[in-house]
Amino acid sequence: MKRTHEIADQIAVLMPQIARQILMEFFTSVEITQTQLFVVITLQEKGCCRLSELSKDLRVSAPTVTGIIDRLEKSGHVQRIPDIEDRRAINIQLTPRGNDLAKRLRTTVQNRWRDIIEKLPLSDSENYLKILHKIKNLFAK
């Protein structure tokens, strides 16, 4: 049990360091916060969705998401669309500018990971990918 805690402690330090290194270059080239970027990424994955769904997926309050959406709408990355089935509800979707931002991020991250993976033995890369899939599946439970 103690070793599990030690491993978790090290991962808790390493993962944010790795994420910062991979994303740092991207954030210096855009005028968007990390939180706003999480919203853009989520919308690209989900597609058009209600603000309440976005709030649930991001695990933040609806007022917080509303503020983030307000800023993203002002910058031209998202738009609000009335829900056809429920006039009280509003859907959020990416604009072409928001889609472009999400695609640029994905390309940047893919390129950074390629640079890293190419320096590792193929078996290590394959094992890392398998472990990441296992971890992702644990979140789905």
N, C-alpha and C positions, 0 to 999 in steps of 0.2 A: 504494500500500500504506500509506503514511504517513497519508493522509487517512482510510482505513478504520480505522486504529488510533485516530485522533483522534475519529472518530464513535463508535466503541465505548467509548472512555473517557468521553465525554459521556453516552452512554446509560446506562452503568454508574452514573453519578452521578444522572441524572434519574429513572430508573425507580423506585429505592427511595424517592426523595422524593415522587414521584407516588403510589406505593402507600401510603405513610404518610399522605398528605393524604386519600386516599380512605377509608382504614380507621380513621383516628384516632378519629373520632366513634363508630364502632362499638365499639372496644375500651374506650372510657370507660364504655360502658353494660353490659358483660358481665364476668363473672369467669372468663375463660378466656384461656389464653396463645395466642400466634400459632401455636406448634407444635401445640397441641391443636386449634386451628381448622383447620389444614391437614388433620389426621386427619378431622375432622368433614366438611369439604368433600369429601375423597377418598371417604369412605364414602357421602356423598349421591350422588356421581357414579357410583360402582361398585355400590352396594348392598351387601348382606351379602357378606362375603368372609373368607377365612382371614387370620390374623395375618401369615403368611409373605407373602401377596400384598400386604398393606398395607405391610409392611416394604420389599418390592421396589419398589412404586410410589412410596413416599416417599424411597427411597434412604437408609434408615437401618437400623441393626442391629435384629434381632428383640428383643433385651433392651431397647433404647431404646423401641421401639414398645410393648412390654409395659408399661413404666412409664407411658407416655402413656395407654394404654388403661386401666390401673388407676385413674389419676386421673379420666379421663372417665367410667368406670363409677361411681366413688364420687360424682361430681357428677350422675349420672343422665342423661348424654348418650349413652352406648352400653351395650350389653349383650353378654355372651358367650353364644353358643348352641352346644351340641354339634353336631358335623357328623354327619348321619345316615349318610353313606357311610363315614366313617372315625372311629371312636370316639376315636382319639388326637387328632384335630384339633378345633380350636375356631374357630368363625366369630364375627365381630364385626359387629354391626349397630347402626344408630342407633335410639335410643328416640324416642318422640314429642317429648320435650324436645330431643333432638339434631337432629331434623328441623326443629323450630321455629327453633332457633338458625341452622341453615344457610339456611333461608328468609329469616329476618330479615337475615342478612348479604347474601344475594343482592339483596334489596330495597334495602338501604342502598347497596350498590355501584352498582346500576342507577340509583338516584336521583342519586347523586353524578355518575356519568358523564353522565346526561341534562343536569344543570346545566352541565357542562363543554361537552358537544357542542353544546348550544343556542347557545353563545357563539362557535362556530366556523362558518365557511362550510360548507355542506353538502358541497361537493366535498372539502374537507379531511377531514371526518369519514368520508366514504366511502373515501377513499384510506387513511386510518389503519386502518380496518376491514380493508381488503384486505391491507395490510401485516401486520397482526396475524395474519390467517389464514395468510399465507405463512410467517411465523415459527413459528406453531404446527405447521404441516405439516413444517417442518424438524426439529422434535423427534421426529416420528413415524418418521423415517427411521433 
